C-alpha cells in the first residue's frame, strides 16, 4: 500500500515507518525536521511538513491509501492542541485529495465507559490520569469527536502506558473497549495501527490496545 505517516519522527511514528517499510509498503513520512528520522529506504520519501497545517500536508498525503498519525502533545500544557489541530488539518487535506482512511493515536483513559478494563483502571488509574493530564486528554477527546463527526473511515487507537522496550509483535485489542492491560510498547502500538489499516471491523471505531 501507499501510506502517509504524520509525526513520523515521534515515538510511535518512527515505528510505524520502519514496520510499514518492513511490510513492503511505500511510505511518505511527514516531519518538521528530516534529520530526526534516521531511516533510509528505497520505498521511503521524507517530506518536511507541518502536520498542523492542511496546506503543508496536502501533497504529503495525495495518492495515499491511508494516513497514519502519531501526533501527540509535547507536554501537559501544549497550547497548540496538536491532536485536534492535526486531525482537522488531516481531514481538510484528505477532502481535497480523495483519501478516505485515517488512523490516529489517542489514549486508554479516553474509554470513559470502562468496557474491557480492570476495576483498577476504571476506578483508580483512569481518574488519576485524567486529573494529572486533563489538558492532554481534553485535546485527544476533541480529536476523537472531530473524527467521529467526519465521513471518512477513521480508527482511533487507544493504548495505555507506552514503553520504549523492543516490540513483541503481538498485542490485545478490543473495539470500543479496553485497553485490557496496563502497558504496551510503542512498537507494538505501531504494529496494531498498521494491522488495523485493512481491518474493516475497526473502521469508524476507537480500539483499545495493550500487551
N, C-alpha and C positions, 0 to 999 in steps of 0.2 A: 504494500500500500504506500501511498504518498501521505506522509504525516507532517504536521507542523507542531512544533513544541515551543510554547511560550514560557519564559522563565527557565530557559534551558541550562543556565549555569547554576541554578539553585540546587538545593539538597535533593529533591525528588526529580526535578527536571533533568539533571545530569544523568541520572539513572534511566530515565525514560529514553533519552537519546541513545545511550550505549546499548540498552536492551533492544530497542527498536532496530538499530543497525545490525545487531547480532541475529535478529529475526529475519533480516533480509529486506527491511523496509527502506524506502527513500525518505530522508528526514531533512526538513528545513528547520533550523534552530534559530529562534529569535533571542538575542541577548543585547544588553546595553553595552557590554564590554567583551568583544570576541576573545580577548586574551584570557578571560576567566574560564573559557570552555576548552580545556586541553584535550580535545578529541579530534582525531583526523580519520577520515574515511572517504572512499570514493562516492558513497551514497549520502554524504552529509554536505549540506550547504549551510553555512553560518552567516546570519544576516544581523547587522547592527540595527536594532529597532527598539521602540518604547512600547511595551505591551499595554500601557495605559492609554495609548493614542491610536484610535481606529485607523487614521490615515497612515500611521507609521507601520502598521502590521498588515495592511490590505494586500500588499504584494507578497508578504511572507506566506499568507495562508491561501492565496489564489492557486487553484489547481489541486489543493489538498483534499484528501478523502476524510480527514478528521483532524481536529485541533485538540491538543492535549496541553493543559495549562497547569504549571506548578507554582503559579504566582501566589505569594502569601505576604503577610505583614513583616516589615523589617524589625518591628518591636511592638511592645504593648500599646504604644501611643502613636502609631503611624498615621499622620494626618492625610496621607494620600488615599486612604481606604483602598488599598491595592486590589483586594479580592473583588469587590463590587465594581470598582472602576474598570478593571481589566475585563470583567465579564461584559460590561456594557460595550467596551471597545471591541471585544472579540465578536459579539453579536452584530454590531454595526458593520464590521469588516466582512463577516460571513454573509450578511444580507446582500452586500454589494458584489460578492464573488460566487455565490451559489453554494457555499459549503454548508452542510446540514448537521454534521456531527461534532460535538464538543464534549470533552471530559475535563473536569476541574477537581482540585483537591480542597476539601473542607476539613472538618474535624469531628471526631466521635461525639463530643458533648453537644453537637447540634441535633442529635437524636433526643428530643425532649420527651418522647413517649416512653423511652426506656425499653422498647421492644428488643429482645435478644441480648440485653445487657444484664450483668450481675447486679445483685442488690447493692453492693458497694459502689459500683459505677453509677447507678441511678440515684442513690440517696446520699452518697458521701463525696466521691471524687468529682462527679459531674457538677454539682452545685459549687464545690470549692473552686474548680477551674473556671466556672462562669464568673465567680466573684473576683478572681485574680486577672482573668483575661477577657473581661467583658467587652472592651473596645474591639479586640481582635475577633471575638465570636459574633459580635453585632455586625461587623463588616462581612463575615462569612455568611451569616443569616441573610443579609441583604443580597449577597451574591446568589444564594440559593433561590431567593424569591425572584430575582431578575431572570434566572434561567427557567424557573417554573412558569413564569408569565410569558415566555417566548414560545415560538412554534418550532424550534429546532429539536433535534434528537440529542438531548443533553444527558450526561450522567455525572453525578456528584459523588466523589469517593471520600468517605469519612473514616480516616484512620484514628487510632488512639495515639499514645505517646510514640513518637518517631525516634528510631535508633539509627546510629551510623554503623552498626555492625554489618558484616557481609550478609547478603541476601541468601535465603534458603531455597528460593524458587517456589515456595508453597505459602498458602495463606488461607484463612477462612473468610467467607463473605456472606452477607445477608442483605437482601434487597429490602429497603425501608426498615432496617433494623440494625442492631449491633452498633459498634463492634463488640464481639464476644470476649476478646482478650484485652489485656492491658497495654500491649505494645505491638509494634511491627517495625521491621527495618524499612528505611527509605527505599531500598532496592526492591523489597517485596511489595511495597505500596505502588511503586512504579510498574512492577510486573502485573499487578492487578489492573491498573489503568489500561495497559496495553491489551490485556486479555479481554477487558470489557468493551473495547472498541467495536468488536464484531459480535457481541453477546446481546441479542435483542431483548432479553428479559431485564437488562439494566437500562434500557432506553427510557428517558424521562423519569428516572428514579434516583434517589440517594441510596448508596450502598455502603454499609459498614464493612470494614476490612480489619483483620488483625492476625497476629501469629496464631 
